[in-house]
Amino acid sequence: MKKIFLINIILITIFASCSTELDVNAEWDEIPVIYCLLNQNDSVHYVRINKSFMGNEDAYVMAAESDSLYFNNIEVFLERWKNNSRIEIISLEITTEIVKDTGIFASDKNIIYKTNEQLFDDSEYKLVVNFPNPEDNVYATTELIKNFSVQDYFGRNDSIKKPLRVGDRSYIQPIVWLEGNFTRAYYITLYFQYFEIAPPDTTEYTISWSFPTIVDEEVYDAADNVIRDRMRVYISGDAFFQFIATSIPVKQDIKRLVGDIEIEFVLASDDFYTYIVTHKPSSGISQENQFFTNIENGVGIFSSRFNKPIKNIYLDDRSKDSLAMGRFTKMLKFPDRYGRWLY
């Protein structure tokens, strides 16, 4: 009896997509498994192409053989399309520069396809994987998520200093942005850098605070001529200082200073978000998940994401005082607005 072992187990924990359905138990020996998330902010773009396989040996034995994981004699391209016209063909090269962790699957080589070419968010990109038999060729298409504006309190110019007002209990700090095109989900993380001073040493630390995922019920693509809706999250002073208090341990014989504060947005396209939701572990009795892919003649995900850091954020004077003297954080030994350590 043949045993089937799908190598997209190594991918399934981090992506998601919807459209073309594929019967993974169909009667053929090899199924291309594709993973690629394009982001025009990246300097290098990678496409992972593996294969599922069927055979008579033990699945773990087959997984330990590199030939069971990778295709030979394939060509990989990205085509750039604009206004229904193909304007560029990008040939991807093979690389083994990313070292794979050891485990069940073979790690003697980790074949990935890459390009350093710049991508443009005014275009649509098509993935083409050519096989020796043209009937086996694989195709997928995605748009790119465009840049978007973070407005109001944090301004639009990243070079301008932006105060974070969390020391006034009568005020809740908003973060407001215009929704991005082709975007379904927003993952927002605040990074708080601080320094511990214990002469003669100064040690740098960074803690992170992730907000609940913001999901847009309507998805706009680049062709829509619409006014974008404003979206927002709020930071309350109590929540902010409780985050600081639970993330930084109380220590004796040290002093602390606040470093850089940054808020990063990571945007996921509709396909990518759907793939994540579809393939996350089941919390019910039934462990069966639906299987979705947007790969033609294969399985996996070819989509886009986008990251935008908001830098140059600082605590206003009242927030500095609350950090230094407030009920949650006063024992952490941060200075007040005048640079005084009071505890």
N, C-alpha and C positions, 0 to 999 in steps of 0.2 A: 504494500500500500504506500502510495507516495505521501511524503510529508511536505507541507508548505511552511515557509518561515519568512515572514515579511520584515525586511530590514528597516522599513520606515518606523519601527518602534523607536529608533534613536532620534527620529525627527518629531514624533507625534506629540511630545510634551510641549512644544513651543510654537506650533503654528496651527492655522486653520483656514478653511476656505469652502466655497460652495459653488457648484454648478454641475459639471459633468460627473455622472455616476459611473462606477466601474465595478464589475464583478471580479473581485480579487481571486476567486476560486475558478476562474475560467481555465479552459484547457490549453494553456500555453506555458512555456517554461520560464520566461523572464518578463517581468513587468518593470518599466522604468519608474523610479521613485525620485521625484524632483523636489528640491527645496531652493527657493531664491526669494529674498525680500530686497527690493531695490530702494535705495535712499540716496538722493542726489547730494546729500551732505557727506557721504562716504567717499574716501579717496580710492578705495578698491571695492569692487563688486564681485561677489562670489556666487556661483551656481553649484550646488551639490547634486550629483546624479549617481544614484545607486540602483540596484536592481533587487527585486524580490526574486525568489527562486523556488523551484520544485525539484525534488530529487528523492532517491531511495535511501540515502544515508541519514544518520542522526542529524537533527537540525543544528545542534551545537558544533558538530564536526564540520558541517558545511559552512557555518558562520565564521569559523576560524580560518577559512581559506579566502585570500584576497580575491581570487578569480570569481568567487561566488558573489562578490559585492559590487564589482565594477565592470563596465562595458569596455570592450576594445573597439578601436576603429570607428569612433563616433566623432562628429564635428559639432561644435556648439557655437551659436551665434545669437547676438541681440540685434534686432532690427528696430531702428527708430522710425516712427511714422508720424507724419504731421499733415493735417488736412487731407487725410485718405491717400497720402503719397509716401512711399518709402524714401527717406532721404539719407539714410546711413545704415551700413551693415558693420557690426562690430564682431570681430572674431575673438573668441575667448581661448586663452591658453591654459594648458594643464599645469597645476602646481601641487606640490606636496608640502608646502611651507607651514601649514597648520597641522600640528602634531595631535594625533588622536589619542585619547586616554586608553589604557589597556582595559580589557574586559572580555565579554563574550565574543565580540566581533574582531576580526583581524585588524591589527594595528601596525603591521609592518610597512604599509603605505596608506596614505589618506588622500586619495585623488579628488581634487576640487578644480573647477574651471573658474578663471578669473579674468577681469579686465580692469585697467586703470583709466579707461576713457571717462570723460565727463558726461554726466547725464543731465537732461534738460526737462524741467517740469511742464513745459508747454507741449510735450510730445507724448505719444503712446509707445510702449515698448513691447515687442513680440519676441518671445524666446523660441528658437528653432534648434532642435537637436536632430541632426542628420545621421541616419544609420545606413549600413551597406545596402539594406533593402529599403527603398523609399517608402514602402507601405508601413514600415515601423517608425517613421519619423514622428517626433513629438513636438507639439506646439502649445503655446500659452501666451496670453496677452494681459497687460496691466497698464493703468495710468499711474502717474506719480502724484503724491500728495504735495500740494503747493505750500509755500510759506504762508503764514497767517499772522495777524496782528494781535498782540497782547496790549490791551488798552488801559485807559483810565489811570489808576494809581501807579501802575508800573511803567506807563509811557510806551512809546513806540521806538525810541532811540536807545539802543543798548548801551551807549556810552554815557548816558545820563544816570547819575546816582538815584536810587529809588528807595525811599524809607519804608520800612516795615513797621506798621503801627499796631502793636499788640499789647501795649502797656496800659491802654485806656479801656476799662471794663465796659464802658458805655458804647464802645465802637467795635465792630467786627470787620477785620480787614478783608476786602474782596479782591479776588483775582479775576479779571474779566478779559475775555478774548472773543474774537470773531471766529465762528466755526470754520474749519478748513474744508476745502473741496475733497470729495472722494474719501471722507473720513468718517469712521463709525465710532471709534473709541479713543479716549484721551487718558493717558496714564501720567499722573503728575507727581513729582517727587521734589521735596525740599531738602537741600543739602546744607548742613550747618557745620562750618569748620571752626575749630577752636584750638588754642594752644595751652599746654600745661607748662608752667614755669617752676622748675625745681633746680635752682642754681647748683652747678653751672649748666644744667641741661634745659633745653626747651623742646617739647615734643608736640608734634602736630597730629590732630585727630579730625575725622569727619564722620558725622552721624547723618542718617537719612530718614525722612518721614514721608511715607507714601500715602497719598490720598485715595479715597475710593474711586474706582474707575468711573469716568463719565461716559455714558453711551448716548450717542445722538440717534434719535429715532428716525430721522430723515437723513438720507445720504445724498449729497450733491456731487455730481461729477464736473469735470472741467468745462463741459459744454453748456452748463446751466447758466443762464443770465439772470441771477437772483441776488437780492440783498442778503448777505449772510446774517444769521441771528447771532446775538450776543450770548455767550455761555459764561458760567462763572462758578467758582467755588469760594468758600469763606474760611478765613483763619481766625478763630477766636483766641483771645489772650490765654485763657485757661488751658485750652487744648495745646497751644504752642508751648507753654511753660511746663505742662505735664509731660509733653514729649521730651523736652530737654531733661527734666528731672529723672525720667525713667531710662534715659539713654546714657547719662553721664554719671559715673559713680562718685560718691562723696569720698574725698581723700584729704588727709592731713598734710601739713607742711608743703603745700603747693599753692600757687596762684594761677588763675586762668585768664585768657584774653579771647575775645570773639574774633574770628577770622572772616573769611568770605562767606556770604550767604548766596545761594543760587537756587532757582526753581527751574526744573527741566520738564518740558512737555515731550512726551513720546506719543505720536499719533499712529493709529493702526487703521488700515483701509478696511472696507466692508468685508472683503474676502478673508483678509488676515484675521480679523476679529471673529468672524463666523467659524473659521477653522479652529481657533483657540477654544471657543465655547463648545464646539462640537466634540472635540477630542480631549477635553479635560476629564479627569477621573470621575466616574459615576458615584454619586452619593447614596443611591438607592439600592434596593436588593438586586435589581437587574444590572449587570455590568456591561450590557451590550450597548455600544455607541453607534450612532449613524455614521456613515462614511461618505465624506464629500471631498471633492477635488475640483480644481479648475484647470487641470492638465488634460489636453486632448491626446489620447493614445498612451496615457500613463496615469500616475497618481501623484498627489502631493500638492504643493502650493507655489504659485508664482504671483507675487503681489508686491505691495509697497508699504513702507512705513516712513516716518519723518520724525526727527528730533530737533527741538528748539530750546536751548538754554537761555534763561533770563538771568543775567549777571548784575553785578554792581548793586546788590541789595544790602542795605544796612539797617540796623535797629535805630529808631528815633530815640530821643532823650528819655522819654517816659518809659519806653521799652527797656532801655539800658538800666534804668533804676529798678524796674520790676524784676529784671534778671538778677540784679545784685541784691535786692532786699525783699523780693516777693516770697510768699509762703511756700511755693514749690521749689524754688531754686536758690534761696539765700545761702544754703550751706555748700554750694558748688564753687563759691569764691570767684565770682566775676566782678569786675569793677562797675561803679555807677557812671553816670554821665560825665563826672568830673575826673574819672580815672582813679577813684578811691576804692580800696578794698575794705569793706566795713565788717566782714566776718572772718 
